[in-house]
Amino acid sequence: MPRELYRPAGARPFAGVVGCLGVVPFEVTHSQVKRLGAALDIGSGTTEIDGVRRRWEVDQLSRHVYVRTVTAGLSDEDAGHLETAWFERSPMPDPATLSPDGRALLPLLETTDRNELEALLDQIPALRANVDAVSPIASASLIRAPSVTIGHDYDDGVIPFGESQRLFAAFDGRPGVDLTEFHLFQHADPTKRKLSHISLLRELAKFARFAGPALRSTT
């Protein structure tokens, strides 16, 4: 997350909104895995929501972003071999065909045990520092907006709802910070959900309350 947030002109208070949006350019790493816990969730295929760790069918988009982040410092040849094997769930390349840096990452891409993944990341300080340094959660204390509204769909398959729960917790009960749980979107796309008329009206009303602070601050 950039250290400097967008600031509208003028001195008045403006609301801050954290949204689950975006199309990921595969040429760059992405903030959704720029937190140790998120990387471990994707690598292990599990996530924690409401304090309960559960299996998570990781979306293909998140898998792409994860493996590109892990292999970002490698040569194109090493990265290509590892990315293809991991993403297609095929056997990993022969270690003899990889550089020392590539071989160091092999165990990280071969295991799905979350504790083992964390231990392996500890053995690669540069990668772990990269994951930790750009964490949105680590930047929460730097956000000074008087109102921060976080909205996330509970069943998001790309970024688990638990990520927003942890982001909300990182504000440590600060007044003006709210988290809204939606059952309207599928990773910010409302067209993929089929709701009853009553449920749809309920979710639209919830969205209006969610967006209210941001809309009022711009008028």
Secondary structure, 3 states (H helix, E strand, C coil): CCCCCCCCCCCCCCCEEECCCCCCCCCCCCHHHCCHHHHHHHHHCEEEECCEEEECCCCHHHHHHHHHHHCCCCCHHHHHHHHHHHHCCCCCCCHHHCCHHHHHHHHHHHCCCHHHHHHHHHCCHHHHHHHHHCCCCCCHHHCCCCCEEEEEECCCCCCCHHHHHHHHHHCCCCCCEEEEEECCCCCCCHHHCCCCHHHHHHHHHHHHHHHHHHHHHCC
